[in-house]
Amino acid sequence: MKKKEKKEKKQKEKFVDDGRVIASMDAEHINGYRSAEERKKHEEIKSLDLNKDERKAIYKAALRQYVPMILCFVGMMVLLLLLFYFFV
């Protein structure tokens, strides 16, 4: 039997960018994207130069505001689950 001759690969054309847009590559809908307003706000916060104790105080104040609301929500969900468990 004769050896099969190898087929020569087709040569690909070299890609030349002509500037057309097929798919929009805007970053607005990508996770982690920050608009100019968000970047400006972030830079303003960074420029405050808060020390470690001041940042801790801000976090504690935020937790004091949100924890009671979260606990009420969780408590109501537990109460509803108990009601459904015993009466339905």
Backbone as CSV, one residue per row, in Angstrom:
resi,resn,N_x,N_y,N_z,CA_x,CA_y,CA_z,C_x,C_y,C_z
1,MET,0.834,-1.185,0.000,0.000,0.000,0.000,0.874,1.241,0.000
2,LYS,0.364,2.208,-0.633,1.105,3.459,-0.704,0.746,4.326,0.491
3,LYS,1.722,5.078,0.922,1.456,6.011,2.016,0.577,7.144,1.512
4,LYS,-0.369,7.525,2.411,-1.233,8.644,2.031,-0.446,9.938,2.086
5,GLU,-0.625,10.700,1.099,0.063,11.982,1.092,-0.661,12.938,2.042
6,LYS,0.126,13.685,2.797,-0.465,14.633,3.727,-1.107,15.775,2.954
7,LYS,-2.306,16.118,3.425,-2.989,17.235,2.792,-2.367,18.537,3.291
8,GLU,-2.189,19.425,2.410,-1.634,20.708,2.807,-2.748,21.559,3.423
9,LYS,-2.411,22.249,4.500,-3.388,23.091,5.168,-3.650,24.322,4.315
10,LYS,-4.920,24.736,4.366,-5.268,25.955,3.649,-4.667,27.137,4.389
11,GLN,-4.147,28.018,3.664,-3.557,29.193,4.285,-4.671,30.183,4.617
12,LYS,-4.665,30.638,5.868,-5.672,31.589,6.302,-5.256,32.991,5.897
13,GLU,-6.273,33.783,5.611,-5.987,35.172,5.280,-5.632,35.921,6.557
14,LYS,-4.714,36.836,6.459,-4.313,37.623,7.612,-5.421,38.606,7.943
15,PHE,-5.789,38.684,9.247,-6.877,39.553,9.691,-6.428,41.009,9.668
16,VAL,-7.268,41.831,9.080,-7.004,43.266,9.043,-8.204,43.953,9.663
17,ASP,-7.973,44.740,10.711,-9.057,45.433,11.400,-9.490,46.629,10.574
18,ASP,-10.757,46.621,10.180,-11.267,47.726,9.375,-12.106,48.708,10.194
19,GLY,-12.212,48.487,11.504,-12.879,49.447,12.377,-14.369,49.235,12.549
20,ARG,-14.936,48.208,11.946,-16.363,47.954,12.110,-16.643,47.396,13.499
21,VAL,-17.844,47.695,14.024,-18.251,47.195,15.333,-19.308,46.120,15.129
22,ILE,-18.989,44.913,15.531,-19.938,43.810,15.415,-20.694,43.646,16.716
23,ALA,-19.990,43.688,17.828,-20.614,43.599,19.153,-20.082,44.746,19.992
24,SER,-20.979,45.433,20.665,-20.575,46.555,21.493,-19.761,46.048,22.671
25,MET,-18.635,46.658,22.922,-17.768,46.250,24.015,-17.810,47.257,25.155
26,ASP,-18.933,47.971,25.260,-19.072,48.916,26.356,-19.048,48.166,27.668
27,ALA,-18.414,48.761,28.666,-18.247,48.094,29.945,-19.371,48.413,30.922
28,GLU,-20.390,49.128,30.488,-21.432,49.568,31.403,-22.197,48.414,32.038
29,HIS,-22.348,47.315,31.357,-23.152,46.213,31.866,-22.316,45.079,32.431
30,ILE,-21.028,45.293,32.558,-20.148,44.273,33.102,-20.052,44.467,34.607
31,ASN,-20.061,43.368,35.360,-19.928,43.466,36.810,-18.589,44.095,37.161
32,GLY,-18.613,44.947,38.169,-17.391,45.602,38.591,-17.125,46.912,37.879
33,TYR,-17.964,47.245,36.910,-17.788,48.502,36.186,-18.202,49.664,37.081
34,ARG,-17.409,50.702,37.101,-17.745,51.895,37.865,-17.867,53.073,36.903
35,SER,-18.986,53.758,36.997,-19.172,54.924,36.151,-18.302,56.062,36.665
36,ALA,-18.278,57.151,35.938,-17.465,58.297,36.334,-17.943,58.863,37.667
37,GLU,-19.264,58.859,37.877,-19.813,59.367,39.138,-19.365,58.506,40.318
38,GLU,-19.416,57.182,40.149,-19.005,56.277,41.217,-17.520,56.430,41.518
39,ARG,-16.700,56.573,40.481,-15.266,56.753,40.701,-14.996,58.057,41.429
40,LYS,-15.735,59.115,41.057,-15.554,60.419,41.707,-15.928,60.333,43.186
41,LYS,-17.061,59.662,43.477,-17.496,59.517,44.866,-16.470,58.718,45.665
42,HIS,-15.936,57.659,45.064,-14.936,56.830,45.730,-13.672,57.644,46.025
43,GLU,-13.259,58.457,45.078,-12.064,59.286,45.283,-12.303,60.313,46.389
44,GLU,-13.525,60.860,46.475,-13.836,61.814,47.540,-13.731,61.139,48.904
45,ILE,-14.236,59.930,48.997,-14.165,59.193,50.263,-12.711,58.887,50.610
46,LYS,-11.917,58.498,49.601,-10.506,58.215,49.854,-9.753,59.466,50.296
47,SER,-10.165,60.615,49.794,-9.452,61.850,50.112,-9.723,62.325,51.543
48,LEU,-10.698,61.725,52.231,-10.977,62.106,53.614,-9.857,61.692,54.558
49,ASP,-9.075,60.724,54.163,-7.951,60.228,54.967,-8.396,59.839,56.382
50,LEU,-9.359,58.931,56.462,-9.827,58.461,57.754,-8.826,57.473,58.331
51,ASN,-8.606,57.561,59.643,-7.712,56.589,60.256,-8.514,55.341,60.641
52,LYS,-7.842,54.374,61.196,-8.454,53.076,61.475,-9.604,53.192,62.476
53,ASP,-9.441,53.999,63.514,-10.492,54.153,64.531,-11.742,54.835,63.962
54,GLU,-11.542,55.804,63.095,-12.678,56.496,62.481,-13.456,55.549,61.566
55,ARG,-12.732,54.734,60.812,-13.421,53.761,59.955,-14.205,52.755,60.786
56,LYS,-13.609,52.293,61.905,-14.317,51.362,62.791,-15.592,51.994,63.331
57,ALA,-15.532,53.261,63.698,-16.700,53.954,64.220,-17.800,54.050,63.169
58,ILE,-17.427,54.284,61.930,-18.414,54.355,60.846,-19.070,52.992,60.651
59,TYR,-18.269,51.915,60.645,-18.825,50.572,60.475,-19.758,50.205,61.620
60,LYS,-19.376,50.551,62.843,-20.231,50.246,64.002,-21.551,51.001,63.920
61,ALA,-21.500,52.261,63.515,-22.725,53.054,63.399,-23.652,52.459,62.338
62,ALA,-23.080,52.008,61.233,-23.888,51.402,60.183,-24.515,50.100,60.674
63,LEU,-23.749,49.296,61.404,-24.287,48.047,61.934,-25.410,48.308,62.932
64,ARG,-25.249,49.323,63.769,-26.298,49.653,64.741,-27.587,50.059,64.050
65,GLN,-27.488,50.603,62.875,-28.687,50.995,62.139,-29.353,49.802,61.463
66,TYR,-28.562,48.891,60.914,-29.121,47.815,60.101,-29.435,46.536,60.864
67,VAL,-28.725,46.236,61.932,-28.913,44.974,62.642,-30.334,44.820,63.196
68,PRO,-30.934,45.826,63.840,-32.302,45.638,64.332,-33.301,45.323,63.210
69,MET,-33.146,45.979,62.078,-34.046,45.727,60.952,-33.865,44.296,60.440
70,ILE,-32.631,43.841,60.337,-32.363,42.481,59.869,-32.898,41.456,60.861
71,LEU,-32.710,41.701,62.157,-33.218,40.777,63.174,-34.740,40.708,63.149
72,CYS,-35.404,41.834,62.947,-36.873,41.818,62.834,-37.310,40.984,61.630
73,PHE,-36.628,41.150,60.519,-36.970,40.387,59.318,-36.778,38.890,59.560
74,VAL,-35.656,38.516,60.141,-35.382,37.106,60.406,-36.389,36.553,61.409
75,GLY,-36.704,37.337,62.451,-37.686,36.894,63.442,-39.061,36.670,62.832
76,MET,-39.480,37.562,61.942,-40.780,37.394,61.278,-40.782,36.150,60.383
77,MET,-39.673,35.885,59.713,-39.608,34.698,58.867,-39.683,33.433,59.721
78,VAL,-39.002,33.407,60.855,-39.051,32.250,61.751,-40.467,32.065,62.276
79,LEU,-41.119,33.167,62.667,-42.489,33.097,63.157,-43.432,32.546,62.086
80,LEU,-43.286,33.005,60.854,-44.116,32.495,59.757,-43.866,31.007,59.520
81,LEU,-42.611,30.601,59.549,-42.311,29.180,59.345,-42.912,28.321,60.458
82,LEU,-42.840,28.801,61.697,-43.445,28.060,62.810,-44.953,27.982,62.660
83,LEU,-45.579,29.085,62.262,-47.030,29.082,62.059,-47.425,28.081,60.966
84,PHE,-46.696,28.091,59.861,-46.995,27.150,58.777,-46.757,25.700,59.225
85,TYR,-45.731,25.496,60.028,-45.399,24.148,60.448,-46.498,23.569,61.354
86,PHE,-47.030,24.381,62.266,-48.006,23.870,63.235,-49.440,23.977,62.760
87,PHE,-49.787,24.899,61.870,-51.192,25.115,61.526,-51.535,24.776,60.071
88,VAL,-50.609,24.428,59.270,-50.945,24.107,57.866,-50.623,22.678,57.574
